[in-house]
Amino acid sequence: MKRLILILLVALAGNKLYAQASPKDSLGFDENNKYIYYQVVTRPGLSADTIYQRALYFLQTAYAKDKLKLKKQEPANGVLKGEGGFMVSKKALVSKHEDGKITYDINIEVKDGKYRYWLTNFVIIPYERDRYANFVPVNGKKTPLEHALRLLGQKDLDDYLEKALVNSRSIGERLKNFILSPTPTAKKERKIAPVVKKDW
């Protein structure tokens, strides 16, 4: 009995140490019990205006409009909001097919020398095969990721959570690259002189 208690105590202590040592680069829950991917990044030497312009350029150009688009901008407060989505594929016997789409909201706030961003409001839109053998979204069926256990089951939910984390990290890395790179200046269009047909 003493040996069993000792083993349990060692296991609990090990779990606590692992939890403290594990990185914070993971999905968590916010104050509204929604999944969130939250990061704060410092960039010394960059002004809030520079970071804002580069983050705005990221939301406008980094991905196609169906994957990520700008929803709202507040330059006075240094706030940008966007929305996007990514596909989740499921492996069948010999091929992959679209199992669903996860949509999300992204928020970016900037200050001098640092910025923070978070992805939240993850919603699953399941896909089904239509009569033409194409996978299409199921009409009117949207489930928040935090309530998806009853829709998916534990194994599929774990897969969706992993995909959400991997895509959140990828978006964060791409945002960091945009913040580090100078925003290209818009090229001025060269005006072409009109052709006058009456003088020949």
Phi, psi and omega in degrees: 000315179298323180295319179296317178296319179297318179297318178297318179296318179296319180296317179295318178296320178296319178295321180294317178296321179295319180296323179287327183277341183290146182290158180272014180273069182208172176283140175226191176246139176270188182293344178259014181060038174250147176297141181214143171245112190236132179219143172242129184235131177262137177225079181302141178093350178258132179283162179299323180295319179295313179298320180298314181296321180288323177292322176297316178298322177300311182294331182275332190231346188294323183228165173295156186299331179281348179259326178198131178215155179288133179251321184204144175224138177229086184299326182296326182262354182069038184240135175230142177228141178218173177217151182199190180194160177215153183275149173242120182261153178238138181273126174263201183303305182234358183220173176250152174216159180290122179263332181179178178231139175251120175262158183206165171248142175240136178238135178231129176235138185237150172219173177298123175080001178198163175210161174226152178215153175210145176251132182207186183055046177290126181230134180264129172247107182290153178247151177221162179277129177270184184290347177261012179069021174262147176270123184230156179294145176283124183295132173072011181246104178228134182230125173300143184301328181288345178249017189275353183300317181289336178278318190257327192090162188295317183296312180291325178298317178301321179295317179295319178296319178297317179296320179297319180292314181298316180291324177297317177298318180297317178296318178298318178295320179293321176299317179300319179296321178293321180294325181284337184264140175296142178287128179295141179281146180291133179281137178283135179285134179280127180281132178262129181294136180293149178272123179264115186274341184282338178262104178215000000 
